[in-house]
Amino acid sequence: MIRVLIVDDHELLRAGLRSRLEREPGITVVGEADTAERAVLMARRLQPDLIVLDLLLPRKSGDEVIPDLADVAPQARVLVVSSQAAPSSVRRALSAGAAGYLPKRSSDRDLVAAIQLVADGGGYVDPDLGAKLVNPNGPEALEPLSERERDILYLLALGYTNQEIGKKLFISVRTVDTHRAHIMRKLQLETRAELVMFALANGVIGPDAARDRAALRTQRRQSADRPMPGYPLRRDDRLVNDAKF
């Protein structure tokens, strides 16, 4: 069960969000707050799994309170749901520690998918917003990366841990760490949130990432020897299929 704290200064919006989310199996709203200060108090007391946060709050903005929320509820993930769609607003929120960013105009389906993905440890940025944050050069932006690094970028952007990636690609955690460092250096990225934005803007992952990740998990349970979908099997990539090398 995903325990959600809603932070927004508009009572009608909070009521609408609560009503929508409580109809969704696996999600429960444990509290509401209308200011940044009250959000910190409630996060400390309730220890939610996920905080749905607006940026336009009285006295203290949402991006300013994100570090405070992390201090009092370190396990809680923050999903910003805001009417602010400027790239600078998205960057500030993600740099402050938000794991996802969604405009208020988003559909109920996108909201639920973002909550599930972020609560599961992944990141989510609305694709239209993500495309404004980086230079969307498509394949050209991926040219610095090797095929193996693209595999790892894909899984990192979906929220997989280094340990999970190692098991999936049959490599050591240390090798994953090394590839991850090379990816961040080559793409000039500093945080995982920036990595997710890059992946969204350049077509590495898309708005159906939550569904894709669920499919990957199912395939991993069915067969540890099956290659990752969407990538060609190559002997020199050291991906394993039914043949024994």
N, C-alpha and C positions, 0 to 999 in steps of 0.2 A: 504494500500500500504506500503510495506517494503522499506524504503529508505536506500540504502547501500552506504558506503564509502569503496573503495578498496585501500589498502595500500600494495604496492609491488614495489621493485626497478627495476623490469624487465618490460619494456614498452609493450613487446609483450604479456606477461602473463596478464597484466592489460587489454589490449585490448581484449584478448580472454575471460577473465572473464566478462567484460562488455557486449560483444556481446552475451555470453551465458545467462547471467542473464536478460538482457533486452528482451529476447524472452519469459521469464517466466511471466505469468499473476500474478499481485500482487507484483512484485519486480521492483524497478527502481534504477539505479545507479546515485547517485547525485554528485559524485566526485571521484577523484583519487589522490593519493599521493605517492611519490617515496622515501620519507625519514620519519623518526620518527618525526622530527621537523615540517615538512610540514603537517603530519597527524594531529598533535595537532592543528595547525592553522585552518585546514579545518574542523576538528571535532567541534571546537568552533564556527565557522561561519555557518556550515551546520546543526549541530545538527541531525546527522543521527540516524536511529533506530538501525542499525547494522553496525559494522566495520569488514570487512574481512581483516585480518592482517597476513602478512608474518613475520617470526621471523628474517630472515637474511636481515637486513637493514644496510645501511652505518652509521657509527659513533655511533648510538644507536640502540640496538637490539629491536625486537618487544616486548619481555617480559618486558623489561625495560620501554617501553613507555606506557604500559597498564594502570598503575596508573595515568599517566598524562592525558590519554584519558578519564578516569573516572572522573577526576577533571573538565575538560572543557565540557564534554558531559555526565553528570551522567546517563541519560536515555539510552544511547547507549550500546548495548550488543556487546561483542567482540567474533568473531569466528576466531580462528587461522587456516589458511590454509598454511601449510609449508611442505617443503621437509624433515625437521628434524623429525625423527621418534624415536629417543632415548627416553626411559622413563624419563630421567632427563629433557629433553626439554619439554615434555608434562607436567611434574610436575611443572616446573618453570612457564610456561604460565598459568596454572590453578591456581597456588598459587598467581600469580600476579593479577588475577581477570578475566581471560578469561572464557567465558561461554561454549566454545566448542573448539574442536581440531580435525582437519581433515587433512590427508596427501594429498599432491598435486596429487598423483596418483589416488585419489578417482574419481568415476564416476560422471557425471553431475547429475544423479538422487540423489546420496548421498549428493552432495553439496547443491542442492536445498532443500532437506529434512532437512539437518542440519541448513540451513539458516532459514527456516520456524519455526523449533522447537526452536532454540535459540532466534529468534525475538519474539516468543510467550511466552518467559519467561522460557523456559526449558533449559536443558543442553544437550550437545552431545559430545561424544568422540568416535572416530572410534573404533569398537569392537576389532579389532586386537591390537590396541594400548592400549586400556583399559585393555585387558587381561594381558599385560605385567606390569601393574602398581600395581596390588594387587595380592595376593596369590589366584589363581583361584581354590579354594577347593570345589566349587559348593555348594551343600546343607550343607556341614559341616560348611561353613563360616556363614550360616544363623542360625545355631543351637542356638546361644544365644538369638535369637529374638522369641517373642511370635507370634502367628498367627495374632493378631491385629497389632503388630509392623511391621510384614511383609506387611500387607495391606498398612500401612502408608508409609513404605519405598518405595513400588511400586509407590504410587501416588506422593510422594516427588520427586522421580527420574524422573517422567514424567513432573515435573514442576508445579504441583498443589500447590496453596497457602494453608496455614493452614485453612483459612476460607472455601475454596472449599472442602478440605478433610473432615472438620467437617460436612458439609452439605451432602457429599456423604456417609459418614459412620454413620450419625445420632449421632454424639457426639459433645461436645462443643469444641470451639477453645482452651480453656485451657487444655482440655484433649489431644488434638492433640499436643500442645506445650510440655506437659509432656512426651508423647510417643516419640516425636522427640528427646528430650533431652536424653531419655533412649537409643534410637537407636544410637545416636552419641557416647554416652559413651561406650556402649557395643561393638561397632564396631571400637572404637578408631579413629573416624573421626572428623575433625575439620571444614570443609567447605562443602557447598552443592556440589561443584565441586567434592570433594572426594567421597561424597555419590553417585553421578551419576556414577563415575568410578567404585565404588564397585558394584553397581547394574548391570552395563554392564558386568563386568567381571564374575559375579556370576549368570548370567542368569535371573535376576529379570526383566530386560527390555532388548530389543534387538534393532537391526538397524531399525526395523519398528515401533519405538516408536511413531513417529509423526502420523502414520496411526492409531495405537492403541489408542492414546489419542483422535483423532477425533472420533473414534468409541465410546469411553467412553462418550464423550460429547453428541453424538447423543442419546445414551441410557439414559443418565441423563435427557435429555429433554423429552424423550418419557415416562419415568416412574421414579419417584423419589424412588419408592419402589423396584427397581430391584437390586439384589446384584451385586457386582463388578465381571466382568468376570475373569475366571481363578482361582477363589477361591471357595472352597466348602462352602455351606451354613450350618452354625451351630448355634443352638440356643444360645450356650454359648459365641459365638463371637458377639452376639447381632446385626448381620446383619439381615435386614428385608426383608421378601418376601411378597407374597400376603396374607399369613396367618396373623392374628392379634394376637400377643402374649399378 
